[in-house]
C-alpha cells in the first residue's frame, strides 16, 4: 500500500520540485517547477525538508489525501481551509498526521490561485532530465507526466531532513490580494527601438486585468494596445511586435501581436515577439497567485536595487504588496554596444530580467554569419562555464546567457561576456558539423486542416489565412499557384538555427537559398490547438511543432516526431544520450508521403522503430557566402517580386480594416 492515496485530486494538482528542470532551455524544455516558488519553499521549510524537495502544487482547490503512514505535512500559498479528520488546522505550520488520517484541503477563497502541500521526506516522483517537476504539455516528470487523478497513489521519497519542522514566521509569509504590483526591469526590447516612449509610460500607468485564459505557460492581460515605434518586423513578420526568434526569460512581458502575456515556468523558451519589461526573480512568485480578474500593475525598478530572490524573509520584500521604487534604469534595456573583435558586426548586450543577458549581433535582419558568431560565442562560454551560469540559449542572431543572480552580478557577467567576445576569431572561416536529415512531409495533412477548421469555428473565421494556409502563403509571396509553394518547400534545404521554438526540440529553420524563403505573417490571435509535428512557416522561418499545443505558423503539412518520448530507450535516429532528434546547423530535406503513410511512420517511430536517413556533413560560412555572391542578381530579383506581393497583400488588409484592428502578427 502506498503512503498517500488521492481520494479527491481537485482541478489541477501536480508534483513539482524547485528550481525545476534547468539546463535544457536551449532545446525547448522549460524549467516547470512551482509557479509560486516562495510558497513552495516555505511549505518544505515548515516540514523540515530541503527547500527544493518534490511537493504538490494545486490550482484553485486542494486535494483530499488519505495517509496510510504517520507523517508531518504543511500547506502554504493561497488561503484555504485545511482539516485533518474534520479538525481544522492553520497554514504555514507543521501538522502531524496519524496513519489512516484524511487530510482535506478546500478551495481557494477570496485571494490567490495556488496551494502547496509538502510532506516530510518529500514525494517520490519520476525524474526526467534531472528534475521531478511535472511538465504536462510534454507529458513527463512528476506522476506519469500528468495532473493527479482520483485514486492515484503516491509514495514518500525519504529525503533526509534539512532541519526540524517549524512554524513559518509572519514576516516570511508572502502578502496576497487582488491587486498586484510587479517589480520589473526594463528590457530586453523596449523604447525607443520597438515601443514609443508613450507606450512605455502607458505600460507603467495602466492597471491591467488578468484574463481567464491564463495558465502555467503564461498570464494573458487585458489592457491598451501599443502605438509601436515601427511599422513592421520585416522578414521576422509583418506586425511591429515581430522579431527574429530569440530566447525568452520566465517573467518576461511578451507582446504577441498587441496582446501582452506574462510568461510562466511552462512557457516557451524561444519565440519571435518583443518583451519590453521582465518581472524580477524575487517577484515572480506573484505570477503563481494572480487570479483571473485580478489587477496587475508594472513598477519599474533599477536592476542594481532588485530584491534578493534567494531570500525568504525581509530581504525578499514579499510581505508587502506595493512595490516602492524611484524609477527604473533609463537605458531602454541596453547594457552596452560595441563592435565585434573582427570589426565585421555590432554586438548589443541587453538586459532580460535580473537573471539574463541577451547578446545580439548585427542589424535586425536574417544573417547566417551572425548565427555563426552566436555559435562561436556559445562554444567559448561553455568552455569556461563559470559558477552561477545556468543556461545558454541561442536564437537566430542572439544568445541568451542565464545566470543565478544570487551567485553572480549582472554587471560582472556583462564584463566577462565582453572578454569572451574579444577572444573570438573571424567567423568567415567557420566550419561546423551539419548533418542532412531527410524527413517525410504529408503535404496539407488532414490534421492541419482540422486545426484550421477549429480555429475558424472557435477563434475567427474571417482571417486572411483562412480557410487554406497554403493559398495564403502563395498570395503572400506572389506565386502562380499552390503547386509553386509545394515545389519550393520540397526543393529547399532548411538550416536549423534554433531548437525549442515551439517546445521539445522543435526546430526553427531557414532555407539556405534566399529564393526559397517564403515569408508569411503569423496567426493573430494564435490557434488554441496545433497537432504534434505540424510543419508551418512564420516570417521567413519554418518550424516543426514539438508537441500538441497552441501555435501561429501557417501550415504546410505534418511530419514524424522530433522528440523521443521513449527516452532513454533506443529509438531509430535519436541519440541515446538525449531525446531531441535535431541539432544546431542540421539541414532538413523533405520528401513527400501520403497522410495514411505518415500515420504508419509515426506509429513506427513511437514504437522505437522506423527508418531515418541521416548523413554527416559540414556547413561553411565562406562557401555559403560564395553561393550568395554568385547568385546575387537572381536572388535580388526573386526577393523583390516576393516583397512587392507582400506589400499588395498588406494594402488589401489595410483596405479591409485588418491592420487597423491590430490583427496582423
C-alpha positions, 0 to 999 in steps of 0.5 A: 500500500502506498503512503498517500492515496488521492481520494479527491485530486481537485482541478489541477494538482501536480508534483513539482520540485524547485528550481525545476528542470534547468539546463535544457532551455536551449532545446525547448524544455522549460524549467516547470517547477512551482509557479509560486516558488516562495510558497513552495519553499516555505511549505518544505521549510515548515516540514523540515525538508530541503527547500527544493524537495518534490511537493504538490502544487494545486490550482484553485482547490486542494486535494483530499489525501488519505495517509496510510503512514504517520507523517508531518505535512504543511500547506502554504500559498493561497488561503484555504481551509485545511482539516485533518479528520474534520479538525481544522488546522492553520497554514504555514505550520507543521501538522502531524498526521496519524496513519489512516488520517484524511487530510482535506484541503478546500478551495481557494477563497477570496485571494490567490490561485495556488496551494502547496502541500509538502510532506516530510521526506518529500514525494517520490516522483519520476525524474526526467532530465534531472528534475521531478517537476511535472511538465504536462504539455510534454507529458513527463516528470512528476506522476506519469507526466500528468495532473493527479487523478482520483485514486492515484497513489503516491509514495514518500521519497525519504529525503533526509531532513534539512532541519526540524519542522517549524512554524513559518514566521509572519514576516516570511509569509508572502502578502496576497490580494487582488491587486498586484504590483510587479517589480520589473526591469526594463528590457530586453526590447523596449523604447525607443527601438520597438515601443514609443516612449508613450507606450512605455509610460502607458505600460507603467500607468495602466492597471491591467486585468488578468484574463481567464485564459491564463495558465502555467505557460503564461498570464494573458492581460487585458489592457491598451494596445501599443502605438509601436515605434515601427511599422513592421518586423520585416522578414521576422513578420509583418506586425511591429511586435515581430522579431527574429526568434530569440530566447525568452526569460520566465517573467518576461512581458511578451507582446504577441501581436498587441496582446501582452502575456506574462510568461510562466515556468511552462512557457516557451523558451524561444519565440519571435515577439518583443518583451519590453519589461521582465518581472524580477526573480524575487517577484515572480512568485506573484505570477503563481497567485494572480487570479483571473480578474485580478489587477496587475500593475508594472513598477519599474525598478533599477536592476542594481536595487532588485530584491534578493530572490534567494531570500525568504524573509525581509530581504525578499520584500514579499510581505508587502504588496506595493512595490516602492521604487524611484524609477527604473534604469533609463537605458531602454534595456541596453547594457552596452554596444560595441563592435565585434573583435573582427570589426565585421558586426555590432554586438548589443548586450541587453538586459532580460530580467535580473537573471539574463543577458541577451547578446545580439549581433548585427542589424535586425535582419536574417544573417547566417554569419551572425548565427555563426558568431552566436555559435562561436560565442556559445562554444567559448562560454561553455568552455569556461562555464563559470559558477552561477551560469545556468543556461545558454540559449541561442536564437537566430542572431542572439544568445541568451546567457542565464545566470543565478543572480544570487551567485553572480552580478549582472554587471560582472557577467556583462564584463566577462561576456565582453572578454569572451567576445574579444577572444573570438576569431573571424567567423568567415572561416567557420566550419561546423558539423551539419548533418542532412536529415531527410524527413517525410512531409504529408503535404496539407495533412488532414490534421492541419486542416482540422486545426484550421477548421477549429480555429475558424469555428472557435477563434475567427473565421474571417482571417486572411489565412483562412480557410487554406494556409497554403493559398495564403502563403502563395498570395503572400509571396506572389506565386502562380499557384499552390503547386509553386509553394509545394515545389519550393518547400520540397526543393529547399534545404532548411538550416536549423538555427534554433531548437525549442521554438515551439517546445521539445526540440522543435526546430526553427529553420531557414532555407539556405537559398534566399529564393526559397524563403517564403515569408508569411505573417503569423496567426493573430490571435494564435490557434488554441490547438496545433497537432504534434509535428505540424510543419508551418512557416512564420516570417521567413522561418519554418518550424516543426511543432514539438508537441500538441499545443497552441501555435501561429505558423501557417501550415504546410503539412505534418511530419514524424516526431522530433522528440523521443518520448521513449527516452532513454530507450533506443529509438531509430535516429535519436541519440541515446544520450538525449531525446531531441532528434535535431541539432544546431546547423542540421539541414532538413530535406523533405520528401513527400508521403501520403497522410495514411503513410505518415500515420504508419511512420509515426506509429513506427517511430513511437514504437522505437522503430522506423527508418531515418536517413541521416548523413554527416556533413559540414556547413561553411560560412565562406562557401555559403557566402560564395553561393550568395555572391554568385547568385546575387542578381537572381536572388535580388530579383526573386526577393523583390517580386516576393516583397512587392506581393507582400506589400499588395497583400498588406494594402488589401488588409489595410483596405479591409480594416485588418491592420487597423484592428491590430490583427496582423502578427 
